[in-house]
Amino acid sequence: MGEKKPEPLDFVKDFQEYLT
């Protein structure tokens, strides 16, 4: 996570993984 900026979809996916 540096050059690639956090996209909404990527954020949601990461969020779901955080919940599980």
PDB file of N, CA, C and O in Angstrom:
ATOM      1  N   MET A   1       0.846  -1.203   0.000  1.00  0.00           N
ATOM      2  CA  MET A   1       0.000   0.000   0.000  1.00  0.00           C
ATOM      3  C   MET A   1       0.876   1.245   0.000  1.00  0.00           C
ATOM      4  O   MET A   1       1.320   1.715   1.047  1.00  0.00           O
ATOM      5  N   GLY A   2       1.113   1.770  -1.209  1.00  0.00           N
ATOM      6  CA  GLY A   2       1.933   2.977  -1.295  1.00  0.00           C
ATOM      7  C   GLY A   2       1.579   3.735  -2.556  1.00  0.00           C
ATOM      8  O   GLY A   2       0.941   4.787  -2.509  1.00  0.00           O
ATOM      9  N   GLU A   3       2.008   3.182  -3.700  1.00  0.00           N
ATOM     10  CA  GLU A   3       1.694   3.846  -4.970  1.00  0.00           C
ATOM     11  C   GLU A   3       0.215   3.645  -5.303  1.00  0.00           C
ATOM     12  O   GLU A   3      -0.467   4.565  -5.756  1.00  0.00           O
ATOM     13  N   LYS A   4      -0.260   2.433  -5.071  1.00  0.00           N
ATOM     14  CA  LYS A   4      -1.675   2.136  -5.345  1.00  0.00           C
ATOM     15  C   LYS A   4      -2.572   2.824  -4.317  1.00  0.00           C
ATOM     16  O   LYS A   4      -2.443   2.581  -3.117  1.00  0.00           O
ATOM     17  N   LYS A   5      -3.468   3.672  -4.781  1.00  0.00           N
ATOM     18  CA  LYS A   5      -4.342   4.343  -3.819  1.00  0.00           C
ATOM     19  C   LYS A   5      -5.529   3.445  -3.469  1.00  0.00           C
ATOM     20  O   LYS A   5      -6.015   2.701  -4.321  1.00  0.00           O
ATOM     21  N   PRO A   6      -5.989   3.511  -2.240  1.00  0.00           N
ATOM     22  CA  PRO A   6      -7.073   2.648  -1.759  1.00  0.00           C
ATOM     23  C   PRO A   6      -8.381   2.912  -2.477  1.00  0.00           C
ATOM     24  O   PRO A   6      -8.987   3.970  -2.305  1.00  0.00           O
ATOM     25  N   GLU A   7      -8.816   1.957  -3.278  1.00  0.00           N
ATOM     26  CA  GLU A   7     -10.093   2.115  -3.990  1.00  0.00           C
ATOM     27  C   GLU A   7     -11.243   1.687  -3.087  1.00  0.00           C
ATOM     28  O   GLU A   7     -11.048   0.904  -2.157  1.00  0.00           O
ATOM     29  N   PRO A   8     -12.436   2.196  -3.357  1.00  0.00           N
ATOM     30  CA  PRO A   8     -13.629   1.868  -2.550  1.00  0.00           C
ATOM     31  C   PRO A   8     -13.854   0.358  -2.481  1.00  0.00           C
ATOM     32  O   PRO A   8     -14.085  -0.200  -1.408  1.00  0.00           O
ATOM     33  N   LEU A   9     -13.781  -0.297  -3.650  1.00  0.00           N
ATOM     34  CA  LEU A   9     -14.017  -1.738  -3.682  1.00  0.00           C
ATOM     35  C   LEU A   9     -12.978  -2.464  -2.846  1.00  0.00           C
ATOM     36  O   LEU A   9     -13.301  -3.385  -2.097  1.00  0.00           O
ATOM     37  N   ASP A  10     -11.727  -2.042  -2.980  1.00  0.00           N
ATOM     38  CA  ASP A  10     -10.656  -2.683  -2.221  1.00  0.00           C
ATOM     39  C   ASP A  10     -10.883  -2.451  -0.733  1.00  0.00           C
ATOM     40  O   ASP A  10     -10.589  -3.317   0.091  1.00  0.00           O
ATOM     41  N   PHE A  11     -11.402  -1.291  -0.400  1.00  0.00           N
ATOM     42  CA  PHE A  11     -11.657  -0.959   1.002  1.00  0.00           C
ATOM     43  C   PHE A  11     -12.740  -1.874   1.571  1.00  0.00           C
ATOM     44  O   PHE A  11     -12.618  -2.385   2.685  1.00  0.00           O
ATOM     45  N   VAL A  12     -13.799  -2.070   0.786  1.00  0.00           N
ATOM     46  CA  VAL A  12     -14.904  -2.929   1.235  1.00  0.00           C
ATOM     47  C   VAL A  12     -14.423  -4.357   1.420  1.00  0.00           C
ATOM     48  O   VAL A  12     -14.776  -5.022   2.394  1.00  0.00           O
ATOM     49  N   LYS A  13     -13.611  -4.822   0.475  1.00  0.00           N
ATOM     50  CA  LYS A  13     -13.089  -6.195   0.568  1.00  0.00           C
ATOM     51  C   LYS A  13     -12.233  -6.346   1.819  1.00  0.00           C
ATOM     52  O   LYS A  13     -12.350  -7.330   2.549  1.00  0.00           O
ATOM     53  N   ASP A  14     -11.378  -5.365   2.056  1.00  0.00           N
ATOM     54  CA  ASP A  14     -10.515  -5.416   3.232  1.00  0.00           C
ATOM     55  C   ASP A  14     -11.366  -5.336   4.502  1.00  0.00           C
ATOM     56  O   ASP A  14     -11.055  -5.975   5.507  1.00  0.00           O
ATOM     57  N   PHE A  15     -12.433  -4.551   4.445  1.00  0.00           N
ATOM     58  CA  PHE A  15     -13.309  -4.390   5.600  1.00  0.00           C
ATOM     59  C   PHE A  15     -13.999  -5.711   5.925  1.00  0.00           C
ATOM     60  O   PHE A  15     -14.102  -6.095   7.090  1.00  0.00           O
ATOM     61  N   GLN A  16     -14.471  -6.406   4.887  1.00  0.00           N
ATOM     62  CA  GLN A  16     -15.131  -7.695   5.094  1.00  0.00           C
ATOM     63  C   GLN A  16     -14.157  -8.688   5.708  1.00  0.00           C
ATOM     64  O   GLN A  16     -14.522  -9.446   6.606  1.00  0.00           O
ATOM     65  N   GLU A  17     -12.919  -8.686   5.227  1.00  0.00           N
ATOM     66  CA  GLU A  17     -11.916  -9.604   5.779  1.00  0.00           C
ATOM     67  C   GLU A  17     -11.656  -9.253   7.239  1.00  0.00           C
ATOM     68  O   GLU A  17     -11.366 -10.130   8.052  1.00  0.00           O
ATOM     69  N   TYR A  18     -11.760  -7.975   7.567  1.00  0.00           N
ATOM     70  CA  TYR A  18     -11.535  -7.534   8.948  1.00  0.00           C
ATOM     71  C   TYR A  18     -12.650  -8.061   9.858  1.00  0.00           C
ATOM     72  O   TYR A  18     -12.405  -8.461  10.996  1.00  0.00           O
ATOM     73  N   LEU A  19     -13.871  -8.052   9.332  1.00  0.00           N
ATOM     74  CA  LEU A  19     -15.001  -8.522  10.129  1.00  0.00           C
ATOM     75  C   LEU A  19     -14.903 -10.024  10.368  1.00  0.00           C
ATOM     76  O   LEU A  19     -15.160 -10.494  11.476  1.00  0.00           O
ATOM     77  N   THR A  20     -14.539 -10.769   9.353  1.00  0.00           N
ATOM     78  CA  THR A  20     -14.482 -12.235   9.486  1.00  0.00           C
ATOM     79  C   THR A  20     -13.377 -12.647  10.427  1.00  0.00           C
ATOM     80  O   THR A  20     -13.178 -13.839  10.662  1.00  0.00           O
TER      81      THR A  20
END
